[in-house]
């Protein structure tokens, strides 16, 4: 499974711009001191899609985004 914020294009892992905006928002909010559950609840309430049309987020999804390093070619 490809991490949220990325997509495959011609066999190359690249940034998914729409999802990347959400990832940046998550990092900013977490860096400002907001708790994971609050971020997850807000993304769910706003209907932000996580994976295959699923828009229910939880704090574990947010935590995985914050700690999973990826190497990307842009």
Residue frames as a rotation matrix with the C-alpha (Angstrom) as fourth column:
UNK 1
0.583 0.813 0.000 0.00
0.813 -0.583 0.000 0.00
0.000 0.000 -1.000 0.00
UNK 2
-0.309 -0.635 0.708 1.28
0.608 -0.704 -0.367 3.47
0.732 0.317 0.604 -0.89
UNK 3
-0.567 0.030 -0.823 1.40
0.755 -0.382 -0.533 5.97
-0.330 -0.924 0.193 1.96
UNK 4
0.579 0.815 -0.021 -1.21
0.781 -0.562 -0.271 8.72
-0.232 0.141 -0.962 2.03
UNK 5
0.560 -0.333 -0.759 0.08
-0.198 -0.943 0.268 11.76
-0.805 0.000 -0.594 0.15
UNK 6
-0.551 -0.800 -0.238 1.73
-0.526 0.111 0.843 9.75
-0.648 0.589 -0.482 -2.62
UNK 7
0.708 0.700 0.092 0.75
-0.358 0.469 -0.808 7.98
-0.608 0.539 0.583 -5.84
UNK 8
-0.220 -0.738 0.638 2.39
0.386 0.534 0.752 5.85
-0.896 0.412 0.168 -8.50
UNK 9
0.734 0.321 -0.598 2.94
-0.417 -0.482 -0.771 7.42
-0.535 0.815 -0.220 -11.91
UNK 10
0.682 -0.444 -0.581 4.65
-0.487 0.316 -0.814 5.25
0.545 0.838 -0.001 -14.52
UNK 11
0.573 -0.401 -0.714 6.12
0.525 0.849 -0.055 3.10
0.629 -0.344 0.697 -11.76
UNK 12
-0.597 -0.776 0.205 7.55
0.374 -0.495 -0.784 6.07
0.710 -0.391 0.586 -9.86
UNK 13
0.078 0.563 -0.823 6.34
0.996 -0.073 0.045 7.10
-0.035 -0.824 -0.566 -6.41
UNK 14
-0.666 -0.238 0.707 5.32
0.384 -0.922 0.052 10.76
0.640 0.306 0.705 -6.66
UNK 15
-0.911 0.328 -0.250 3.46
0.069 -0.476 -0.877 13.32
-0.407 -0.816 0.411 -4.58
UNK 16
-0.223 0.931 0.288 -0.34
0.900 0.084 0.427 13.35
0.373 0.355 -0.857 -4.75
UNK 17
-0.773 -0.235 0.589 -0.93
0.142 -0.969 -0.201 17.11
0.618 -0.072 0.783 -4.58
UNK 18
0.146 0.922 0.357 -4.44
-0.375 -0.283 0.883 16.94
0.916 -0.263 0.304 -3.11
UNK 19
0.759 0.106 -0.642 -3.44
0.445 0.635 0.631 14.52
0.475 -0.765 0.435 -0.35
UNK 20
-0.290 -0.950 -0.119 -0.16
0.814 -0.179 -0.552 16.36
0.503 -0.257 0.825 0.23
UNK 21
-0.363 0.239 0.900 -2.11
-0.269 -0.952 0.144 19.47
0.892 -0.190 0.410 1.22
UNK 22
0.751 0.661 0.000 -3.86
-0.247 0.280 0.928 17.40
0.613 -0.696 0.373 3.90
UNK 23
0.437 -0.678 -0.592 -0.53
0.813 0.578 -0.062 16.01
0.384 -0.454 0.804 5.12
UNK 24
-0.570 -0.632 0.526 0.91
0.378 -0.769 -0.515 19.53
0.730 -0.094 0.677 5.42
UNK 25
0.100 0.711 0.696 -2.20
-0.518 -0.560 0.646 20.61
0.849 -0.425 0.313 7.34
UNK 26
0.838 0.204 -0.506 -1.80
0.232 0.706 0.669 17.65
0.494 -0.678 0.545 9.70
UNK 27
-0.057 -0.949 -0.311 1.86
0.895 0.090 -0.436 18.48
0.442 -0.304 0.844 10.39
UNK 28
-0.554 -0.123 0.823 1.02
-0.019 -0.987 -0.161 22.14
0.832 -0.105 0.544 10.99
UNK 29
0.420 0.823 0.383 -1.84
-0.490 -0.150 0.859 21.37
0.764 -0.548 0.340 13.34
UNK 30
0.754 -0.206 -0.624 0.13
0.529 0.753 0.390 18.74
0.390 -0.624 0.677 15.26
UNK 31
-0.305 -0.948 0.096 3.13
0.760 -0.303 -0.575 21.06
0.574 -0.102 0.813 15.46
UNK 32
-0.387 0.265 0.883 0.86
-0.335 -0.933 0.133 23.74
0.859 -0.245 0.450 16.91
UNK 33
-0.893 -0.096 0.439 -0.11
-0.449 0.203 -0.870 21.35
-0.005 -0.974 -0.225 19.71
UNK 34
0.106 0.990 -0.088 -3.41
-0.989 0.114 0.094 19.92
0.103 0.077 0.992 18.50
UNK 35
-0.305 -0.194 0.932 -4.05
-0.514 0.858 0.011 16.34
-0.802 -0.476 -0.362 19.60
UNK 36
-0.978 -0.197 -0.069 -4.27
-0.168 0.549 0.819 13.50
-0.123 0.813 -0.570 17.08
UNK 37
-0.517 0.844 0.141 -7.90
0.783 0.533 -0.320 12.65
-0.345 -0.055 -0.937 17.86
UNK 38
0.145 0.565 -0.812 -9.04
0.132 -0.825 -0.550 16.23
-0.981 -0.027 -0.194 17.29
UNK 39
-0.517 -0.402 -0.755 -7.30
-0.684 -0.336 0.647 16.33
-0.514 0.852 -0.102 13.92
UNK 40
-0.984 0.142 0.112 -8.77
0.178 0.865 0.469 12.95
-0.030 0.481 -0.876 12.94
UNK 41
-0.243 0.957 -0.158 -12.27
0.723 0.070 -0.687 13.95
-0.646 -0.281 -0.709 14.04
UNK 42
0.041 0.218 -0.975 -12.09
-0.310 -0.925 -0.220 17.17
-0.950 0.312 0.029 12.03
UNK 43
-0.784 -0.379 -0.492 -10.90
-0.577 0.150 0.803 15.38
-0.230 0.913 -0.336 8.86
UNK 44
-0.806 0.566 0.175 -13.74
0.576 0.817 0.010 12.86
-0.137 0.108 -0.985 9.26
UNK 45
-0.023 0.839 -0.543 -16.29
0.479 -0.468 -0.743 15.62
-0.877 -0.278 -0.391 9.81
UNK 46
-0.087 -0.101 -0.991 -15.07
-0.616 -0.777 0.134 17.43
-0.783 0.622 0.006 6.68
UNK 47
0.823 0.484 0.298 -15.33
-0.125 0.665 -0.736 14.22
-0.555 0.569 0.607 4.64
UNK 48
0.144 -0.857 -0.495 -11.65
-0.979 -0.197 0.056 14.12
-0.145 0.476 -0.867 3.64
UNK 49
0.913 0.183 -0.365 -11.06
-0.294 0.915 -0.277 10.83
0.283 0.360 0.889 1.81
UNK 50
0.304 -0.830 0.469 -8.31
-0.693 0.145 0.706 8.66
-0.654 -0.539 -0.531 3.29
UNK 51
-0.821 -0.567 0.065 -8.31
-0.409 0.664 0.626 5.53
-0.398 0.487 -0.778 1.14
UNK 52
-0.897 0.442 0.015 -10.66
0.311 0.606 0.732 4.09
0.314 0.661 -0.681 -1.48
UNK 53
-0.251 0.842 0.478 -13.50
-0.088 -0.512 0.855 6.50
0.964 0.173 0.202 -0.72
UNK 54
0.264 0.284 -0.922 -13.21
0.873 0.336 0.354 5.94
0.410 -0.898 -0.159 3.05
UNK 55
-0.066 -0.230 0.971 -13.48
0.010 -0.973 -0.230 9.18
0.998 -0.005 0.066 4.94
UNK 56
0.953 0.297 0.063 -13.34
-0.071 0.017 0.997 8.00
0.295 -0.955 0.038 8.54
UNK 57
0.023 -0.991 0.135 -10.08
-0.235 -0.136 -0.962 8.98
0.972 -0.010 -0.236 10.20
UNK 58
0.927 0.159 -0.339 -8.66
0.296 0.241 0.924 7.95
0.229 -0.957 0.176 13.57
UNK 59
0.768 -0.638 0.058 -5.68
-0.565 -0.630 0.533 9.02
-0.303 -0.442 -0.844 15.64
UNK 60
0.257 -0.695 0.671 -3.63
0.207 0.718 0.664 5.99
-0.944 -0.032 0.328 14.52
UNK 61
0.573 -0.006 0.820 -3.92
0.820 0.011 -0.573 7.04
-0.006 1.000 0.011 10.87
UNK 62
0.927 -0.220 0.302 -2.64
-0.194 -0.974 -0.116 10.49
0.320 0.049 -0.946 11.79
UNK 63
0.585 -0.736 0.341 0.22
-0.431 0.075 0.899 9.04
-0.688 -0.673 -0.273 13.86
UNK 64
0.343 -0.451 0.824 1.35
0.664 0.737 0.127 6.82
-0.665 0.503 0.552 10.96
UNK 65
0.752 -0.043 0.657 1.53
0.534 -0.544 -0.647 9.86
0.385 0.838 -0.386 8.67
UNK 66
0.873 -0.390 0.294 3.67
-0.476 -0.813 0.335 11.71
0.108 -0.432 -0.895 11.19
UNK 67
0.342 -0.776 0.530 6.22
-0.550 0.291 0.782 8.92
-0.761 -0.559 -0.328 11.65
UNK 68
0.534 -0.100 0.840 6.46
0.528 0.815 -0.239 7.19
-0.661 0.570 0.488 8.24
UNK 69
-0.103 -0.628 -0.771 9.39
-0.413 -0.679 0.608 8.52
-0.905 0.381 -0.190 6.20
UNK 70
0.687 0.307 0.659 9.12
0.475 0.496 -0.727 8.22
-0.550 0.812 0.195 2.42
UNK 71
-0.520 -0.805 -0.286 11.55
0.126 -0.404 0.906 8.88
-0.845 0.435 0.311 -0.41
UNK 72
0.538 0.815 0.216 9.93
0.455 -0.065 -0.888 10.59
-0.710 0.576 -0.406 -3.35
UNK 73
-0.722 -0.628 0.291 11.04
0.586 -0.331 0.740 11.64
-0.368 0.705 0.607 -6.82
UNK 74
0.175 0.800 -0.574 9.21
0.177 -0.599 -0.781 14.73
-0.969 0.035 -0.246 -8.01
